[in-house]
């Protein structure tokens, strides 16, 4: 029996610049994605019908709303086959943590089913299909570091020198992405100020190109962070604790509540992770490095 397994990384948003609400309900974004070495894997096996099983948190849906199942169904429709596969998802990316774990699983399912059905669609077609599923799916296919425009799905790879070392603090319980965007809009309306137009930071691009970890730490920015902190005030204390313990920079990843802390080296990441684990702020602390490749077969 043919079995295909694809490994796919988590992402952290180095910069997330959010524009006003569009007529379609989305926001225009400038989103600097960075793939890091926390991985889910999706194994696809021929079956009599579509099914999903999950090795990991019980909160992950296993019905047709699972993004990996939606990806398999979309690809099957595109190539003219029946989506008769068993999808087994092994989770290591936090659920509802702002690191695009569900989108990563969808990307892995696209790559795995493309290989299983020998459809050989190529990256550009898979990127187009991924964008139909969700804004973060195309980057999970591409990996590395990239600037995303529009909803985040129009990607341009970014030159990066060396690798960066990260510590991630996972809080108990997730945050709803729609709720965080709604809170961002509410806070802006309450402030009465002008709409914020998305942009990318020159300082951040320079830090990535030159491998300047300290410069990158100073440039980390997320327009959704005030909204995430409004909904979960304890995150502010968590971010401050990381900086006090020597992080070069700290930021809420995406819509949160995962907090990302940048270290100067692998050894510094070891020290920072140990120190953060001794604080009361996080249910779990993990280390990773980036950038890493996007979804790719492992067998």
C-alpha positions as CSV (number, residue, x, y, z in Angstrom):
1,X,0.0,0.0,0.0
2,X,1.3,3.5,-0.9
3,X,1.8,5.7,2.1
4,X,3.0,9.3,1.8
5,X,4.1,11.5,4.8
6,X,4.8,15.2,4.5
7,X,6.5,17.3,7.2
8,X,5.5,21.0,7.5
9,X,6.7,23.8,9.7
10,X,5.1,26.4,11.9
11,X,5.5,30.1,11.2
12,X,6.2,33.2,13.2
13,X,5.2,36.6,12.0
14,X,8.3,38.8,12.1
15,X,6.1,41.8,11.1
16,X,2.4,41.9,10.6
17,X,1.1,45.2,9.3
18,X,-2.7,45.4,9.1
19,X,-4.7,47.7,6.9
20,X,-8.3,48.7,7.1
21,X,-11.2,46.3,6.5
22,X,-11.9,45.7,2.8
23,X,-15.3,45.3,1.2
24,X,-14.9,41.5,1.3
25,X,-14.3,41.5,5.0
26,X,-10.6,40.8,4.9
27,X,-7.8,43.2,5.7
28,X,-5.0,44.2,3.4
29,X,-1.8,42.9,5.0
30,X,2.0,43.2,4.8
31,X,3.0,40.0,6.5
32,X,6.7,38.9,6.9
33,X,6.5,35.1,7.5
34,X,9.3,33.1,8.9
35,X,9.2,29.2,9.0
36,X,10.6,27.6,12.1
37,X,11.6,24.1,13.1
38,X,8.4,23.1,14.9
39,X,6.7,20.6,12.7
40,X,3.4,18.8,12.1
41,X,3.3,15.8,9.8
42,X,0.5,14.5,7.7
43,X,0.4,10.9,6.5
44,X,-1.9,10.0,3.6
45,X,-3.0,6.4,2.9
46,X,-5.5,5.2,0.3
47,X,-8.8,4.3,1.9
48,X,-12.5,3.6,1.1
49,X,-13.5,7.1,2.2
50,X,-12.0,10.3,3.5
51,X,-11.2,10.3,7.2
52,X,-9.0,12.2,9.6
53,X,-7.2,11.1,12.7
54,X,-5.1,13.2,15.0
55,X,-2.1,12.3,17.2
56,X,-2.1,15.2,19.6
57,X,-4.6,17.7,21.1
58,X,-8.2,16.5,21.2
59,X,-9.4,19.9,20.2
60,X,-8.4,19.4,16.6
61,X,-11.5,18.7,14.4
62,X,-11.6,15.4,12.6
63,X,-14.6,16.1,10.4
64,X,-14.9,17.8,7.0
65,X,-14.1,21.2,8.5
66,X,-10.5,20.0,9.2
67,X,-8.3,22.1,6.9
68,X,-6.3,19.0,5.8
69,X,-9.5,17.3,4.8
70,X,-10.6,20.4,2.9
71,X,-7.3,20.4,1.1
72,X,-7.6,16.8,0.1
73,X,-11.1,17.4,-1.2
74,X,-10.1,20.5,-3.1
75,X,-7.2,18.8,-4.8
76,X,-9.3,15.7,-5.6
77,X,-11.8,18.0,-7.3
78,X,-9.1,19.7,-9.2
79,X,-7.5,16.6,-10.6
80,X,-10.7,14.6,-11.1
81,X,-10.3,11.8,-8.5
82,X,-12.3,10.8,-5.4
83,X,-10.8,12.0,-2.1
84,X,-10.7,8.5,-0.7
85,X,-7.7,8.8,1.7
86,X,-7.1,8.4,5.4
87,X,-5.3,11.5,6.7
88,X,-3.3,11.0,9.9
89,X,-2.0,14.3,11.5
90,X,0.8,14.3,14.0
91,X,0.6,17.6,15.8
92,X,3.5,19.5,17.3
93,X,2.5,23.0,16.3
94,X,0.3,24.6,19.0
95,X,-3.5,24.7,18.2
96,X,-5.0,28.2,17.9
97,X,-1.6,29.6,18.9
98,X,-1.0,32.0,16.1
99,X,1.6,29.7,14.4
100,X,-0.7,28.5,11.5
101,X,-0.8,24.9,12.5
102,X,-4.1,24.2,10.8
103,X,-2.9,25.9,7.6
104,X,0.3,23.9,7.8
105,X,-1.7,20.7,7.9
106,X,-3.6,21.8,4.8
107,X,-0.4,22.5,3.0
108,X,1.0,19.1,3.9
109,X,-2.2,17.4,2.7
110,X,-1.9,19.1,-0.6
111,X,1.7,18.0,-1.1
112,X,1.0,14.4,0.2
113,X,-2.1,13.9,-2.0
114,X,-0.3,15.4,-5.0
115,X,2.4,12.8,-4.6
116,X,0.0,9.9,-3.8
117,X,-2.2,10.6,-6.8
118,X,0.8,11.4,-9.0
119,X,-0.9,14.6,-10.2
120,X,2.4,16.5,-10.3
121,X,0.7,19.9,-10.3
122,X,3.8,21.9,-9.4
123,X,4.3,24.6,-6.7
124,X,2.5,27.4,-8.4
125,X,-0.8,25.5,-8.8
126,X,-0.5,24.2,-5.2
127,X,0.0,27.8,-4.0
128,X,-3.2,28.8,-5.9
129,X,-5.2,26.0,-4.4
130,X,-3.8,26.7,-0.9
131,X,-4.9,30.3,-1.1
132,X,-8.5,29.0,-1.6
133,X,-8.3,27.2,1.7
134,X,-6.7,29.9,3.8
135,X,-4.4,32.9,3.8
136,X,-1.5,31.2,5.6
137,X,-1.6,28.0,3.5
138,X,0.6,29.2,0.6
139,X,3.5,30.2,3.0
140,X,3.4,26.7,4.6
141,X,4.0,25.3,1.1
142,X,6.8,27.8,0.4
143,X,8.6,28.0,3.7
144,X,11.8,30.0,4.3
145,X,11.1,33.7,4.9
146,X,8.7,35.7,2.7
147,X,6.7,38.8,2.5
148,X,3.0,38.2,2.0
149,X,0.6,40.8,0.5
150,X,-3.1,41.0,0.0
151,X,-4.5,38.6,2.7
152,X,-1.0,37.3,3.0
153,X,-1.3,34.8,0.2
154,X,0.8,36.7,-2.5
155,X,4.3,35.8,-1.6
156,X,7.8,37.0,-2.4
157,X,10.8,35.2,-0.8
158,X,13.2,37.2,1.3
159,X,17.0,36.9,1.3
160,X,18.2,35.7,4.8
161,X,21.7,35.3,6.0
162,X,22.4,32.5,8.5
163,X,19.7,31.3,10.9
164,X,17.9,32.8,13.9
165,X,17.2,31.1,17.2
166,X,13.8,31.3,18.9
167,X,12.1,30.4,22.1
168,X,8.3,30.1,22.0
169,X,6.1,30.3,25.1
170,X,2.7,28.6,24.8
171,X,-0.1,30.0,26.9
172,X,-3.1,27.8,28.1
173,X,-6.0,28.1,25.7
174,X,-6.1,29.6,22.2
175,X,-7.2,32.9,20.8
176,X,-9.7,33.1,17.9
177,X,-8.2,34.8,14.9
178,X,-11.5,36.5,13.9
179,X,-11.9,37.7,17.5
180,X,-8.5,39.3,17.5
181,X,-9.0,41.1,14.1
182,X,-12.4,42.3,15.4
183,X,-10.7,43.6,18.6
184,X,-8.0,45.3,16.4
185,X,-10.8,47.1,14.5
186,X,-12.6,48.1,17.7
187,X,-9.5,49.5,19.3
188,X,-8.7,51.5,16.2
189,X,-12.2,52.9,15.9
190,X,-12.2,53.8,19.6
191,X,-8.9,55.7,19.1
192,X,-10.4,57.9,16.4
193,X,-7.1,58.0,14.6
194,X,-6.4,57.6,10.8
195,X,-6.5,54.1,9.3
196,X,-3.2,52.3,9.4
197,X,-1.8,51.5,5.9
198,X,0.3,48.3,5.7
199,X,4.1,48.6,5.2
200,X,7.2,46.6,5.5
201,X,10.1,47.8,7.7
202,X,13.4,48.6,6.0
203,X,15.2,47.9,9.3
204,X,13.7,44.4,9.4
205,X,14.6,43.6,5.8
206,X,18.2,44.8,6.4
207,X,18.5,42.7,9.6
208,X,17.3,39.6,7.7
209,X,19.7,40.2,4.8
210,X,22.7,40.7,7.1
211,X,21.9,38.1,9.7
212,X,21.7,40.8,12.4
213,X,19.8,39.1,15.3
214,X,19.9,42.2,17.5
215,X,18.6,44.4,14.7
216,X,15.8,41.8,14.0
217,X,14.9,41.8,17.6
218,X,14.4,45.6,17.6
219,X,12.3,45.4,14.4
220,X,9.8,42.7,15.4
221,X,6.3,44.2,15.1
222,X,2.7,43.0,15.1
223,X,-0.3,45.3,14.6
224,X,-2.5,42.5,16.1
225,X,-0.5,42.5,19.4
226,X,-2.5,45.3,21.1
227,X,-5.7,43.4,20.3
228,X,-4.3,40.1,21.6
229,X,-3.1,41.8,24.8
230,X,-6.5,43.5,25.2
231,X,-8.2,40.0,25.0
232,X,-5.5,38.3,27.1
233,X,-3.8,41.0,29.3
234,X,-1.4,38.5,30.9
235,X,0.5,38.3,27.6
236,X,1.9,41.7,28.2
237,X,3.6,40.5,31.4
238,X,4.8,37.4,29.6
239,X,6.5,39.5,26.8
240,X,8.0,41.8,29.4
241,X,9.4,38.8,31.3
242,X,11.2,37.5,28.2
243,X,12.8,40.9,27.6
244,X,13.9,41.1,31.2
245,X,15.5,37.7,30.9
246,X,17.6,38.8,28.0
247,X,15.6,38.2,24.8
248,X,16.7,40.4,21.9
249,X,13.1,41.0,21.0
250,X,9.6,39.6,21.8
251,X,6.4,39.6,19.9
252,X,3.0,37.9,19.9
253,X,3.0,35.5,16.9
254,X,0.1,36.2,14.5
255,X,-3.2,36.5,16.4
256,X,-1.6,34.8,19.4
257,X,-1.4,33.8,22.1
258,X,2.0,32.2,21.5
259,X,4.8,34.6,22.4
260,X,8.0,34.5,20.4
261,X,11.4,35.5,21.9
262,X,14.5,36.0,19.8
263,X,17.9,34.8,21.1
264,X,21.4,35.7,20.0
265,X,22.5,32.1,19.5
266,X,21.6,28.5,20.1
267,X,23.3,28.6,23.5
268,X,21.4,31.8,24.4
269,X,18.2,30.1,23.4
270,X,18.9,27.2,25.8
271,X,19.4,29.7,28.6
272,X,16.4,31.7,27.8
273,X,14.1,28.7,27.4
274,X,15.2,27.4,30.8
275,X,14.6,30.8,32.5
276,X,11.2,31.2,30.8
277,X,10.2,27.7,31.9
278,X,10.7,28.8,35.5
279,X,8.2,31.6,35.2
280,X,4.4,31.2,35.7
281,X,3.5,32.6,32.3
282,X,3.6,29.6,30.0
283,X,2.1,26.1,29.9
284,X,5.0,25.0,27.7
285,X,8.3,26.5,26.4
286,X,9.9,25.3,23.1
287,X,13.0,26.2,21.1
288,X,13.3,26.4,17.3
289,X,15.4,27.9,14.6
290,X,14.6,29.4,11.2
291,X,14.2,29.7,8.4
292,X,13.4,26.2,7.4
293,X,11.8,24.7,4.2
294,X,8.1,24.5,3.6
295,X,6.0,21.3,3.3
296,X,8.2,18.4,2.0
297,X,7.8,14.6,1.8
298,X,9.8,12.6,4.3
299,X,9.6,9.2,2.7
